[in-house]
Amino acid sequence: MPIVSKLNKKFDGMASQGNKFESILKGISSYDTNSRHAHSSMGGFELKEDSDLSSDLSGGVGAFFVRSVIGHMQIDEHHIFQWHLQNKYMQYLVFNHYAEGCMPKTYSLSALINSSGGKTLVEELFQQHYFLKSTMGHGSGKNNNFDRTRDYEGILTSYSNKPDFDEEWILQKKLKLVGEYRIHTFSKDLINGLTFTISGESQSYVHAEKFLKHFLAKVPASLFLGTLIGWDIGLDDNNHYHIIEANFTGFHPEYRRGFQTTGYVEDNSYGPICCALLNLYWKLHHGCFINSISEGLLSIFKFYQDSLFYISLFKNTNSELLHCPTDNKLSSAIIYWGSHNNQRTTTLISYFRLANIAEKYFIIVEKGLEVEAYCTFTSLTNIQIIYERSLFTINQQVVIEKLSYLRKKVICCYHVIRAMKLNSALII
């Protein structure tokens, strides 16, 4: 009998037979989602300095932004970790319990080495393309240090038996990945505009999202209630999708102890846009959102200056289209590129293309910026540049120039909708 088949027969079900794991499953199934549901219709509030929110913050300005909204929704930031899901082995046990095969096959190092012939089993698994991986960590994929097989002998010299929820090391089947994706959810909602193709075919993100939604449909609502999660999804060379790991927002009790969230909100360029999109999602779906930022924070952090710009930008458009169902990607987005914050708008266009917000982008260029726009956008695919002056007669242009920036922008965008015969389009 092949080694993996022997192991499956020997180890499958061991964790589920343990009292602690059974207690965790019982806690998940009995969790009262009605009494603990995030409060809705909280309205808008100001993001401002708060010593309580700043303490035990294992993150930066983006994490503070997210923690503030979650706090106003009265979500328990400790909720998800009562089931030890900060531990990747517990993620495997719990997720695989509800959706068998959703993650690569994984074994506890403790269970292996403390069984008869354990060291031999481990070595044979290495030969079967399993690798050693830490159950706790941060940024291991980005830093390409997730495979710790070469450290096995050193780890073994000081290793002791660990229960599943404290397991430090796992052996996991190494996949031949042809695509990797980061998808964000809140509760069981996929958040449109926050899916990123890390590698592989960009259009495959749609199938990765469908895979994740299929998984979410199988698990109890209590498991992810009120929790923002960044999912790492892999596509293997057999065209199968797998959950690699889930990155939970909340108060992590162990590794880098403190409040943590997805690292995508921390990026200096795209983080403010991620925060603004999250804020828009929470506003539309939960009635709680940041509508202003204190002068104290704005004077210190450019990040919040940028965030406020994007929050304000989404207020003045048909921005609810940004959170339409992910299966119905927007066909068009119309973006006015003018003298008012055009560098931030350029960053937004770059982000929209990265996150596959729309299939095509019409960039309206304000008079006087034609050469700069040509140099900035002509080399990019799925973008059509439209010069503002081409939309109007000379007499109309004279009238247009007297209008406010916002009014001129709106008129230009609707002229493009008519000229291009678009049924609908996101207007920025």
N, C-alpha and C positions, 0 to 999 in steps of 0.2 A: 504493500500500500504506500503511495507517495507520502512524503513527510507532511505536506500541507493537509492532506486528507486525514492523516492520523491526528494531527493537531486539532483539526476541526471537531473530530469525534471526541477528543479528550477535553478540549477547553471550551467549546461552544456551550453556552448555558451556565458555565461556572459562576459568572458574575450575577446572572439573573437569579441564581439560587441563593445568593448571599442575602442576609437579613438587611444590610445597609442599602443595597441596590433596590430590594423590594420596597423598602421604606421610601426611597426617593421616588419610585414609580407611583406609589400610593399617594405621596404628597402632591405630585404633579396632577394626578387624576382628581384629587379631592379639593384642589385649590379653588377657592370661591372667586370666580371671575366677576361676579356682579358687584359684590361689596368692595372689591379692590380695583375696579375699572378706573382708568385715568379719567379725571374730571374733565368735562368738555365745557365749551362756551365760557372760558375764563376771560376771553377778550385780549386786547393788546396791552402790553406793559413796556416799561423802559428798562433796557439793560443797563445796569449800573453797578458800581463797586459793592461787593458783598463779602465780608470776611469769612462768613460761614461757607459760602460757595467756593471761595478761593482756597480754603484749608483742605488738606488731603486731596489735592487736585493733581493727579498723575497725568498731566497734559498741559496744554498752553491755552492760548486765547480761544481757539476753536472749541476745546473741551469745556471752557467756562461758558461759552455761548450755549452749547447743547445742555449743559447742566442747569442753566438758568431756566430754560423752557421746560425741561422735565420737572424741575422743582415746582414751577408754577402750575403744572398739571397734576401735582401731588402724586407723582409716581415714586414708588419706593425703589431707590437706586440699588438696594441690596437684594431685591426680589429674586432676580435670576440666579444668584449665587448660593441660594439656600440648597440648590441641587448640585453644587460643585462643578458647574459647567465651565468654569474658568480652566478646568483641567481637560486637556485634549483626549485623554482616555475616557473620561466620563462622557464627553461629547460623543465619542464613538459608541459607547454602550447605550446611551439614551437614544441617540438618533437612529442607530441601527435597530433598536427595539421596536420603534414605530415604523421604520421604513428600511427593512432589511436590504443590505447591499448598497445603501446610499453613500457610504464612505469606503475607502480602500480597506481591505482586510487588515485588522490590527490585533496585536497581542500585547498583553502586559508583560514587561520584562520580569517583574517579581514572580508572576505565575509560572513563567517559563523556567527561570533558574532555580526555583524552589521545588520543581517537580523532578521526578526520577530522570536522570540523564539530561538535565536541563541545559547545561552548557553545550552539549552536543546538538540539542534541538535548536538553540540560538544560532550556532555556526551553520547548521544546515539551512536555516531560514535565510541567512545572509547569502548563501549560495543560490537560493531561490528568488533572489532580487528583493529581499526585504531589507530595510535600513533602520538604523537606530535614530530615534527622534525624541526630543524633550517634550514632555507634556505641558510645560510652562515656558513661555517665551514671548518675544515681541520683535516683529520685523524680520523673522528668520528667512522668510521667502525673499524679501527685498534685499537682504544682506547675503543671501545664498549660503547660509550656514545651518540649514535645517537638518542636513544629513550628518549625524555624529557617529557613524559607524566606526570611523578610524579611532575614536576615543573609547571604544568598548572595553578594552582590557583595563585601562585606567579607571573607568567608571566601576567596573566589576570589583576592583580591589577594596572599595569602600562602600559597596552596595549592600543594603539590607532590605528585607521584605517590607513592602508597602501595601496598604489596602488600596482598593481601586481608586477611591476618591483622593488619595494622596500619592498615587503612582507618579513617579518622576520620569520614567522612560518607557517607551513603547517600541515595538518592532512593527513597521507598517510596510505593506506592499508598495514597492516603487512603481509608479505609473509612467508610461511613455506619453507625456502630455503634448498635445499639439495645439492646445489653447487654454488660457487661464483668464478668469473674469472675477471682478469684484462687484458684487451686487448688494445693495442696501435695502433693508426692510425695517418697518416699524410695526410691531405686533405681527400680523400676517399680511400686511400691505407691502408690495414692492413699490419703492419710491422711484417714480419716473425721473430720469435725468441724473440718477446717481448709480448708473451701471457703467463700468469701465472695462474695456478690453485690455488686459495686461499683455497678452501675446496671442498670436493666431489670427484667424479670420475675424474681422470686426463684425461681420453680419451674424456670426454664430452666437452673439450675445443673446439674441432673441430666443434661441433654443435653450441656452443656459438659464434664462429667466423662466421659461416654461418648466424646465426640470425642477427648479427651486420651488415654483408654485405648486407643482405636483407633490413635492415633499411636504410643504407647509400644510397642504390639505390633509395629510395623514396624521399630523401631530395635534395634541390637545391645544386649544386656544390659550390655556393657562401657561403653557411653557414659554411663550414669547410675549405675553401680555405687557404692553407699554414699554417694550424693549427695542431700542435701535440696535441693529446688528449689521456688521459688514461681513458678508459671506464670501469666502474664497471657493470658487467653483472651477474644477478642472475638466477638460475634454481629452480623453485618451485616444490612442491611435486606432481603437476599435469603434470610435464614434459614440462612446458612452460618457455620460457626465457623472461627476462625483463631487460630493462635498469634501473639500480639503480641510477646512476648519471654519468655525464661526467666531467672529470677534465681537464680543458683547460690550455694550455700553452699560456702565454702572460702576459701583464701588468694588473694584477687584480686591479681594481680601488677602492676596498673597503676593504674586509676582508684580513688582512695581506698584505696591499697595496704594490704593487711592482711586479716585474717579477717573475712568478711562472711557474713551470712545473711539470711533473710527479715525485713523490717522489722516484720512482724506480731508477732514475739516481743518487740519493744521497747516496745510500747504500755503505758503505766502501768496502765491498767485491764484490758485484755484480754491483755496479754503474759504475765502469770503463768499464765493459763488455757491459752494456746497452749503454753507450756513444759510444763505439767503433762500436756496431751494428747499432746504429742510424747514425753514421758517414758514415758507409759503405752503408747504404740505401740511404742517401743523395748523396753520390758519384755516385752510380749506376743509380739513378733515377732523380737526379736534377743537377748533375755535380758540386756540391759545397761541399767541405769537408776539414777537418783539416788534414794536412799531416805532421805537426811538432808542437812541443810545446816549448815555450821559456825556456831558462835555469832558468830564474827568477821564473817561475811557478814550474818547475821541482824541483828546490832546496827547495821549501817550502812545496809542496803538494805531498805526496806519491800517492794520488788519481790520479794525472796526470802522474806520473811515470808508474803506472799500466795501465792507459788509453793508453799511448803511446805504451806500450808493446803489448796490444791487437790490436791496430790500425796497428802496424807493422806486427803482426802475420797474420792478415787478408790480408795484401798486398801480402804475399808470398804464398798464397794458391789459390785454385779454389773457393774463398770465395763467388763468385756470387751465388753459390748454397744455401747460407744462406738465400737469398731473392728470392728463387723460390716460386711459389704460395703456399699458406698455405694448399690447398687441397691435395698437393702432397708432403707430409712429406718425408724427406730424409730417405732412408732405412738404410744407413750406414754412419758412420763418423769414420775416421781413425786419431788417435791423437798420436803424438810422445811424449813420456814422458821421458825426459832425464835430464841431470844435469843442463841444461840451463833453469833457471826459472821454475823448476818443480812445485814449490808451486803455482805459478800463473796458470800453466797448470792444476793442480789439481782443482783449483777454477773454471776454465773454464769448465772442465768436469762436475763438480757439477752443474754449471749454465745450461749447455746444457741439462742435464737430467731434471732439474727443468722446463725448457722452452720447453721440448719435441722437441728438434731440430731434432733428428734422432731416428729410432727404435732400432738400435744396434750400439754399440761402440767397435771398435777394438783399444786397447791401446798397442802401441809398446813400450816396455821398454828397455831403453839403458842398455848396459852391465854394471854390477856392482850395479844396482838398483833393482834387482829381488826381494830381500826380502822385501824391502820397498814397492814396488809395490804390492806384494802379500798381505801385511798387509793393504794397502790402498784400494784396489779394489775388493778383492775376495768376500766380503759380499754384493756387489752391483749387482742388476739384470741388464740385457741387456748389460753387459760388458764382453768382451773376452780379456784376457791378452795374448799378444804375445811377447815372449822374442826375442830381436834383434838377439841374437846368433843363434836362431833356424831358421833364414831366410837364413843363408849362410853356406857354407862349411868353414873349418878352414882356408884354403888359401884365400877364398873370404873375410873372416873376417879381415885378416891382411891388405888387400887392403882398405877395408871399414874404418878401424881405422885411416888411413892416410888422409881421406877426411875431408873437412870442416864440421862443425856441420850441416849446412843447407843442404849441398849436401848429406850427409849421411842420414839425415832425409827423403829427397825426395825419395831416392833410396829404403829405407825401406818401405815407404808408398806404392810405386808402386809394390814392391814385394808382399805386403799383398793383393793388388787388384787382382793380378794374382793368388796368392795362394788360395784366397777365391772365386775366379771367380765372382767378383763384377762388375756389369755393370758400375756403377759410385759410387763415394763416396766423401764426403767432406773430404778434407785433411787439417789437422791442424798441 
